[in-house]
Amino acid sequence: MFKRLSSVTAVMLAVLLVLSGCSGAGPDSANKTAEGGANTGGGTLIFGLFGEPSNLDPLLQNGTNGRTVKLTIYRGLVNYDRDGKLSMELAESYAVSPDKKTYTFKLRDAKFHNGDPVTPEDVKYTFERISNPKNNATFRNELSVIDKIEAVDAKTVAITLKEPSAPFIHYLAPPESVIVSKKWTEEKNGDLNSAPMGAGPYQFVKWTKGQEFVVKKFDGYYKKDKPKLGTIRFIFYPDDNTRVNALKAGDVDLIDYVPWKDASYFEQDPKFKLDSTSGPFMQLQFNTQFAPFSDPRVRKAISYAIDRSTIINTAFNGRGKPIYGMAIPQGYMGYSEKNEKVFEYNIDKAKKPLAEAGYPNGFKARLLSTSQFDYHQQTAVAVQSELKKVGIEVELDLPDWATRVKKNTEGDL
């Protein structure tokens, strides 16, 4: 019998790559500079997206592709800026009570795409919808700290927590916590997948399944002189080579998730600009509902058993940083230097707790990842090889990305 091991594969800080070309993708495409920046006169940006989102209901985290699309349509009370710092969005300010339990938000004058104003009732409805177990919201557990939400006046909403929570304000920043229209959502019987509508810079135009998703500029957006582009077309390219070739041919202006094997080529070609940043981190995620992963000694053994550098070299062409402690970058809330090196790569230290837990010869387990992206698949293969050194036989489960997300959501891992 196979034990279920993981839904996310790897243990390192990866480098995220996004690539743009300087040539337009057609007569309606936005003009591009040598750095790949769009002009300010409208036009269309054609974005080669690594895959089609499986669901566009904002309360579900279904991958970076879904988040990329949803963030053109929706906005939350707060967000993160390009430097990773918290910034105001639908809330123009907020205050925290002395007991650290009540957060009072002042809403700015913002409108949904149907022309309705964003109100405290919409905020209340959004988080009640997230807290409803029937909706399987990604951040339901994190936001269960909310005790009550009250409309103070037409532009003020107060959220009271059951107990103080330092990360609470950050739980409001992800795309899964954006504010939805109560009226619109109820009119659509809760179906925001086929009828997305928010208060973001772009509004939904059409979704041609298997081909593209199109949004256009929302003239009522609350930020002055934004957005700059008139239209964005997200073209779905799940195959890495096809996505890269589309950029080379000028069929698209921008692609995400540049294959590691192609990074050096684009760095050397002046017609393209390769943007990279550290993150997001990759990790192993254990299902601790049953043995052996319910035993912390087993999890500890695995933490010692995997050589992060091997994974970085195998799956990321050496672009990454090993993590042997808490996956919190320096400068972020919760960072502590003493937590940077909790573990190390040490086979002997891995075997000892494994034996103490009753598995001196290892065991069998299943690792859920995906075959849709090379770096995910190669990471899974590398983890499989590393764990074999301590007797853990790993069976790889590598479906397409949408199936992998579905399995993870349903706990099939």
FENJOCOR-V293157 format. One record per backbone hydrogen bond with DSSP energy under -1.0 kcal/mol. CO is the residue of the C=O (numbers start at 1). NH is the residue of the N-H. If there is no record, write none. Layout:
# FENJOCOR-V293157
CO	NH
CO	NH
This chain:
# FENJOCOR-V293157
3	366
6	368
12	282
13	321
14	279
16	277
17	258
18	275
19	255
20	273
26	29
28	44
31	39
33	36
37	33
43	230
43	231
44	30
45	233
46	253
46	254
47	49
47	235
48	256
49	237
57	60
59	138
63	67
64	68
65	69
66	70
67	71
69	72
70	74
72	202
73	200
75	179
76	90
77	89
77	91
79	87
81	84
85	81
87	79
90	108
93	106
95	104
97	100
101	161
102	97
103	159
104	95
105	157
106	92
106	93
108	110
110	118
112	115
116	112
119	123
120	124
121	125
122	126
123	127
124	128
125	129
126	130
127	131
132	135
133	136
137	140
139	143
143	146
145	162
148	160
150	158
153	156
155	107
156	152
156	153
157	105
158	150
159	103
160	147
160	148
165	168
167	171
170	173
174	177
175	178
181	185
182	186
183	187
184	188
185	190
186	189
188	191
190	192
198	113
201	218
203	216
206	214
208	211
208	212
211	236
212	208
213	234
214	205
214	206
215	232
216	203
218	221
223	226
230	217
231	45
232	215
233	47
234	213
235	49
239	243
240	244
241	245
242	246
243	247
244	248
245	249
246	251
246	252
247	250
253	21
254	48
255	19
259	262
262	266
263	267
264	268
269	272
271	22
273	20
275	18
277	16
282	12
292	295
295	298
295	299
296	300
297	301
298	302
299	303
300	304
301	305
304	346
307	311
308	312
309	313
310	314
311	315
312	316
312	318
316	319
318	320
321	13
324	343
326	328
329	332
332	335
336	339
337	340
339	326
346	350
347	351
348	352
350	354
351	355
352	356
353	357
354	359
355	358
359	362
363	393
364	3
365	395
366	5
367	397
373	377
374	378
375	379
376	380
377	381
378	382
379	383
380	384
381	385
382	386
383	387
384	388
386	389
387	390
387	392
388	391
393	365
395	367
397	369
399	371
400	404
401	405
402	406
403	407
404	408
405	409
406	410
407	412
408	411
411	413
